[in-house]
Amino acid sequence: MPTFKTAKLYFIALLSIVSVVSTQAQEFKTSKHTIALSVGQSNENILDRIFSPISLQSSLTKFAFAYHQEKRNEFFVDLNSSNLSLEKPNISYNNDLFPSSLIDVNIKVGYLRPIKKKPNLRIGAQLHNSVFVLSFDNYSSGSWLTSEMLEFVGKYQLSLLERHQLSLIAAYPIIGLASRPPYSGLDKFVIDNSDNVAKVVFSKNQLKSGLGYINPQLALHYQYLFGALGFRASLDYQYLHVNSVKSLSQQSIGIYLGLSYTLNQASDEK
Amino acid sequence: MKNNPLAIILGVLILCNGCINDDIGQSNNDIFEYLWTDFDEHYIGFEVRNVDWDSVYSIYAPLVRETETEDQFWPLMTEMIDIFDDQHVSITDTDGDRGHASGKLGDELLAEKQFNLALVESSYLADNFKRLQAGEENMVYGFIQDKNIAYIHLPNFAGNGDYLDDFDQVIDEIKNADGLIIDVRNNGGGFPPSAEYIATRFAKTESVAFLASAKNGPGRNDYDEPSTYTMRPEGEVQFTKPIYALNNHSTVSAGEEFFLYLQTQDHVTILGDYTSNAIGDQGFSRLLPNGWKISMPVVLYTLPDGTSPEGKGITPDIEMVNDSLDIQSGIDKMLEFAIDAL
């Protein structure tokens, strides 16, 4: 039955994406398009009980890319990633224990509709895909989380002065699939198929919602516009707690700086 | 302030500051408690190895409380895990300077000296033998001098290397031999699917080899539903004439799994000793708060009759052990026995 549930969920997600993309395709020419690139520092605090009873903390460099298509409604793709080392476990007397590598990638594809013009408030949904892979000593120890979550998202936008924009985005998962390692990190299936990562990950997918997958996300974006270009500063926060046979908790606070470029500004809806 | 988004964000951050705490102590006593519990909740061999883990706690907990330094604590813990006699159980210290494998005891060390591949190459193999890279070692194959008996030595079951791709070619080269000696002595193990891959090239009939269940919870009896592993003919060609498969007490891990497949076949005779008895697959290393790492098996293998080879090793059809003095004198009695039998 989990296979049927999984297929059903994928089908609904696929249908939603096709519907959104087809609607947006019609609005493409008359919409405002914004592309933004940012780089920042993210402070990570991680406790993955598959990996270790010790919490790890570090400051990571992360890269972010965003594409927003906006007319009346808003379609967006946000991506951020890091692939750097966690070198400071949360142990006071020894900072050199278990230097580990972390791959942490998040892709969000979403759709927002306005519900209030003043203040500018939009709500909608996003599909949030994340890949989190923790490795110590070339996977002599390791852990992972992959997830595809359908999330509620809300955006509050404020134009402070003519060129200054401030927006607050909040998101929270509703339901989705998450893959975590088995109880002891490895089992016979994982060992036998260790050369086929996709097969291992998908075999461990479980339906998650409610307290099984807690992931509030907040982002505060400030943008200063000078013509088509814009300067961006962002503050990102997320808390993640995944209940599986052994839980994963992660808290990230990131500060990003970057530039944006906007096309079709004239068609921006007044 | 009421509607200020910054205030909301800052409020959440303050609330969640310190949400993630490990609460792990670092005293010898804390580490002992964690280590004992980690074995208690993950190790697969208590019953099959007749280990009373609760009694171990009552013996070692008071001793650990009397220790003050890591140098006092370390020997106690290595002594404690020796009770498993399982090469898949190990501890490594913070700097990696000290490591201890539970089953690497005197009998395994002695067994290593009861086999010498250089002696086989120089005194028993015809000159045209070949080598194939297998991981960091070489697989050797060829023919016994003046006999139509093929010989293959498998030093490990590495997960990479051309030897797997080329193995069907090896079988093709020896297919006209009257018999085959597969030498798996001192095999250090490796990647279980490699052992299965090679074993299937010696299958004549299809038969269940073993069942495997992983620990899936902290209870002593928390295991996954077992997966069944079957020996069946695979590859372009199989060698199905009489085979003598040689092992010793230093054949370990995937090396032992290889024999779980071979022992299902009537044309294979296992000659040697009980293997090292560390068969269950190791899980990820467990990282302890003081920087130590521990490893243990987390998958339990059972035979189709419900018994487990864990803690016992592979039972040979013909029990025979070389004398290390014979090896030093240039005589490999086990190999000579197999040659005569074939």
Chai-1 contact restraints between the chains, C-beta under 6 A:
chainA,res_idxA,chainB,res_idxB,connection_type,confidence,min_distance_angstrom,max_distance_angstrom,comment,restraint_id
A,N45,B,I20,contact,1.0,0.0,6.0,A-B,restraint_1
A,L47,B,I20,contact,1.0,0.0,6.0,A-B,restraint_2
A,L47,B,D22,contact,1.0,0.0,6.0,A-B,restraint_3
A,S52,B,L287,contact,1.0,0.0,6.0,A-B,restraint_4
A,P53,B,D22,contact,1.0,0.0,6.0,A-B,restraint_5
A,P53,B,I24,contact,1.0,0.0,6.0,A-B,restraint_6
A,I54,B,D22,contact,1.0,0.0,6.0,A-B,restraint_7
A,I54,B,P289,contact,1.0,0.0,6.0,A-B,restraint_8
A,S55,B,I20,contact,1.0,0.0,6.0,A-B,restraint_9
A,S55,B,D22,contact,1.0,0.0,6.0,A-B,restraint_10
A,L97,B,G291,contact,1.0,0.0,6.0,A-B,restraint_11
A,F98,B,L287,contact,1.0,0.0,6.0,A-B,restraint_12
A,S140,B,S285,contact,1.0,0.0,6.0,A-B,restraint_13
A,S141,B,F284,contact,1.0,0.0,6.0,A-B,restraint_14
A,S141,B,S285,contact,1.0,0.0,6.0,A-B,restraint_15
A,S141,B,L287,contact,1.0,0.0,6.0,A-B,restraint_16
A,L168,B,P5,contact,1.0,0.0,6.0,A-B,restraint_17
A,Y183,B,K215,contact,1.0,0.0,6.0,A-B,restraint_18
A,Y183,B,N216,contact,1.0,0.0,6.0,A-B,restraint_19
A,S184,B,H42,contact,1.0,0.0,6.0,A-B,restraint_20
A,S184,B,K215,contact,1.0,0.0,6.0,A-B,restraint_21
A,S184,B,G283,contact,1.0,0.0,6.0,A-B,restraint_22
A,S184,B,V298,contact,1.0,0.0,6.0,A-B,restraint_23
A,G185,B,G283,contact,1.0,0.0,6.0,A-B,restraint_24
A,G185,B,F284,contact,1.0,0.0,6.0,A-B,restraint_25
A,L186,B,G283,contact,1.0,0.0,6.0,A-B,restraint_26
A,L186,B,F284,contact,1.0,0.0,6.0,A-B,restraint_27
A,D187,B,A214,contact,1.0,0.0,6.0,A-B,restraint_28
A,K188,B,A212,contact,1.0,0.0,6.0,A-B,restraint_29
A,K188,B,A214,contact,1.0,0.0,6.0,A-B,restraint_30
A,K188,B,S227,contact,1.0,0.0,6.0,A-B,restraint_31
A,K188,B,V299,contact,1.0,0.0,6.0,A-B,restraint_32
A,I191,B,D281,contact,1.0,0.0,6.0,A-B,restraint_33
A,D192,B,P193,contact,1.0,0.0,6.0,A-B,restraint_34
A,L218,B,I9,contact,1.0,0.0,6.0,A-B,restraint_35
A,L220,B,I9,contact,1.0,0.0,6.0,A-B,restraint_36
A,Y237,B,L13,contact,1.0,0.0,6.0,A-B,restraint_37
A,Y239,B,C16,contact,1.0,0.0,6.0,A-B,restraint_38
A,S249,B,I20,contact,1.0,0.0,6.0,A-B,restraint_39
A,Q251,B,C19,contact,1.0,0.0,6.0,A-B,restraint_40
A,Q251,B,I20,contact,1.0,0.0,6.0,A-B,restraint_41
